[in-house]
Amino acid sequence: MRKIRQLDKRLLILLTINLFVRLPSLFNSLDPYIFCDEQLYWLEVKRMLSEKTIIINFFKAGPINFYPVFILLLPVEIIVNTFNKSLYSTLVIVFARFLFNFVISSISIIYLLKISKLLNLTKGKESDFILGLLYVLNPYLIAQTRIWYGDSYLHFFTILLAYNILKIYYGNLDLYGASYLAIILAVGTSVKFNFIFLITSIFILYLAKVKEQNNFYLKELIVGIILLIFLIFILNFSAVLNFDKFLSDFIWNIENYEEPTTENYLLKFLYYFLFLFSVPVTFFGFLFVLSGLFNLIKLRKYFLITLFYFLPLIYISFFSFFNVFLNRNINLFIPFILICLNLGIDNFVYSEKGKVRNLLKVNLLALFVIYILSTSVTIIDDLETDSRVRARNWISERPEFYNKEVGINTSCNGSNVAKNISILIQDKDANQNLDYYIIDDYGISGFINSNDRKNILFIMNHKNDHYYYFKNLNFFTYRLTDNANLIENKNYSLIKQFSGNGPNVYIFKKVN
C-alpha cells in the first residue's frame, strides 16, 4: 500500500508539472494569428458542428484529429444554438489543445512509467520518475506539442504501442494482444498516415515471438491484419463516402513532399538524425543515448536495440529521400529516444567507473542545465505578449499606414498586423516598390536571408522550427544567435522591429 501511495505521489508531481509547463501555450497564437493547419482543423469541426454531421470532408489530416473535439463539443454547440449563438474559434482551439496536448501528454506519462517498469533494466529506485521528468520537462516536446496538429500528439500512440509490444514480448502473444496492437495502429494511422510505418515494430515483435516460442501464431497474425484493415476502413468511413475528395487530398499530401530524390540525401539524413537523436535531448543527452545503446548491447537485448534504435534509423532513412523535410516528422519517435536517454543515465549512475564516469558527470550536469534553461526560455516566451499584437497596436496609432498600399509576406501564420488598416499586397520581394513593407520572419522574404538560421544544435526554443527549417539545408552553420540576417536593400530602411511570442516583425519604409 505504501508503494502504491508513493507511486501516486510521484505521478501527481509529474502531472502537476505537466500542467504548469503546458498551460501558457494553450492561449498563444490565437485568432487572428492561428497557425494555418490549425485554422483548417477548426473550420472542418465548425462545419461538422453546424451541420450536425460526423461525416468529414477534409482529408489532409486523419479523422481522429476531429472526432474527439466534435463529439465532446456537439452538446455544447446544441445548447449554445438555443440562444442563437455559435462556438467561436478561440474556444474550440483552446479546448482542442487542452484535450490533445495536455490530457494526452498526461496519459503518456502514466504509460511511460509502465514501460519503465516493464523493461526492468534500470537499477535506480527513482528511474521511472526520472523518465517521467525527462518527458515532462523536455524542452523540444514542450515547444512542439502546443498546437492542435497531428504531429503534436502522435507520439502518444507510439508510447501506447510500445507498452503493448513490450507487454507481449515479456509475456504471451494471444488474440487479445494482437487485437490491441491493431487498434492502436489503426487509431494512430487515423491521426497521421506516417504512423502506419510502425507496423514494422509489430512484425519485429512477431518474428521475435516466433523465434522464441517456435510458433508461427498464424491465427493471431491473421486476426490482427484483418482487424487493422477493418478498423482503418471504419475510422476513415468518410473517405469511402467521399472518395474523390479523399483521393485529391491524399495526392496533395504526397505531392507536397515533392518527388523523391537522392540529391542532398546525406544532408537531409543528418538533419533528421540530429533532430531525432540529439536535438530533443541536447548534444549532451546524445552521449547518454549512446551509453544506453552500449548497455543494451552488453546485456544482449537485441530486440530492444532493434525497436528503439534501428527502427527510427530506417524511418528517417526513408524520409530523407523527400525534398520537403521537417523536424516534426520525427516527433512520433521521441519517446524511444527518451527511454534510451533514461537507460543511459541510469547506466552511468550505477555502472560506469573511471575516467568515463568523470566525463559523464560533467556531461550530466550540462544536460541538466540545458534542459532547465531551455524549458525556462520556452515557458517565459509563452508568457510574452505576441509580437504581432505589439506591431498591430503600434501601426494602429500611425495615420501614415491607413488606406496605404503596404507590401506583406504573410504565409501560414494568420492575418497580417495591418489588416483592416492598410491595403495589403502580397509582395515579399518588394518588386512593386511600395512605400511600406511589413515583413515577419515566419515567411520567406527578400528582406530576410531565411537560409541563414541559427545552428540547430544551439536552439533553446524549438516552437518555430517548422517555420525556420522548412527545406533549409543550411542548418549546420556557424551562427549561434537568433538575430535575423537582414538583406541590405538600399531603397528601404528598417524603421521598427517587434519581437515577443511569435515571429519577429519588421517594418520597412521607402527611402526618399
Steps between C-alpha positions, in 0.01 A plus 500: 500500500788737585662436157168577329469826692860585412435436131183707513693783664770497232239482228312795651823704501560418133143586400518830689826597329350395167206737554730783605729481195222452245231737624653824359526359147126430485425870458767599247464570126123522507266682263599684283851346518413131489738253336350424157456124552337561837263743327408228248430258785271756664314574176430129448371451856296820464334359188434167672345675801281729291378212281477258797684239295781260575592471133835667426578692181862583579757225444836677523497378859359185660147487652622444858615866497131601470275234657588551871455878475177467303346237730588686822392843373181396317283516817649843578429620147138379523452687830664815365283484187188537715622855570567564131872488561784283374834382636786725393845400381701600811285286731512194274873526431589544870277203584660287228851594615408413859352166395768388256808649663443521875262206556682271258844596635374423852394150391836465324675550835306211653592262219864609496522403867340166410758449223782572745362235737461248216857546374642442848845600376568789735657462841382827655183502708403838356588418139136487389442841659808636322364371168176684575696820570703459181169491312314774688789748499629414153549843337453366149167333580377802696575718199358261241188365672305822525264518206201299383696302245564128452877519547451664842346191656581210266774389738230396751401213272866401472514475880177300511618268223844455661342410835283229344788370285723466806217345703458232234875456456549431870176301517286316246369580155129421489193625316438775756854634465489485119168686509636775727792556264268519199273751676788729600657485154165575333425797727855640472489470120167683508677792667780517242577254224873470573414310820431194283879461484485363854340186366864398457538499880215248521663276240828519695307390809335220302835370372649516851212297644522248215869451571445479876200266503550316169137583426383689192193653674312491169161551665621808690673640192197456273256640758729800561534581128126461432408710803751769401360529147141493631563773760683726255198476267254561787691797645545644151148426377462863385780436250297213354187715477691790347772312314574763233571767762707253705704405194557865412620586854710184522676581171553857624674366812731286289575778251561743787812300586611520135668229294733263688863568412850407607614863464640628833394170655782489757428857613130425544585178686732695729219751562258227607769317696586810702136583557427148619805384695652827616285813484207376718741387773778756427850404385586403857203267512619331182797353689261337746288369211819332374575375852153342508577327169831360628326372812233323293773345283681382813176348631427348154160667484486483121123537476514828693793622289301429183188666638651812660800570276490316167132561418522882529810491276305312231221757531722806452690322222173484307390859568841632401414434135241782497588863428258629761656411831352608832610421853143420603517184285714342771274594793336158517834341594594742780378258775749237382786748528391609849488136614854451363612821673361374830674164459828679429473727805416206724791299359735789574376552857522135599757339270756727337836541671836670444569778252180434306301565816675835560426604143135402532469687831576825320277391214207430733536840664504668158193299395315606815592868455400509131176313573392746770625807314337405170171407669503830691568699182206330326258561789611864543449550127147362538429770757622778270258721307468391139729703277217534248276659764775750582549579132125531440457744792794712381374516141142582606628821666669626182284668237765455230402131475126556454369423151856471370622221275728290719708202386487184710637146507226333705523122474364236738457703816167676470410858415746781445541756777377781270176326403197739490741794513697485177450366149706183520696375199686170502841615382767334710792605278402869467457470125218757496709771667233588761548763771482252789565130555395305808700178513502218755774236516258205493464557127748521215607852405754687293573704812611201711753228424284206605772253399735629768354389829644420838682164530234247605724360774483833685129580475343545844136539393381261227143619457576673168708224343234418243521858373876551517626163376263426215714359217798685648824308442711765674412372843851415610656848494735712708215725615418475871247782535135538408547846349364516147748547223337790316582549134616852425259691277620851416148606404353420842590567861389303807289738712364259760549147627277297734584182685317290756285192492470446127709594197731798484313776317694756292362821353687648207450847350602614155799733502416834335 
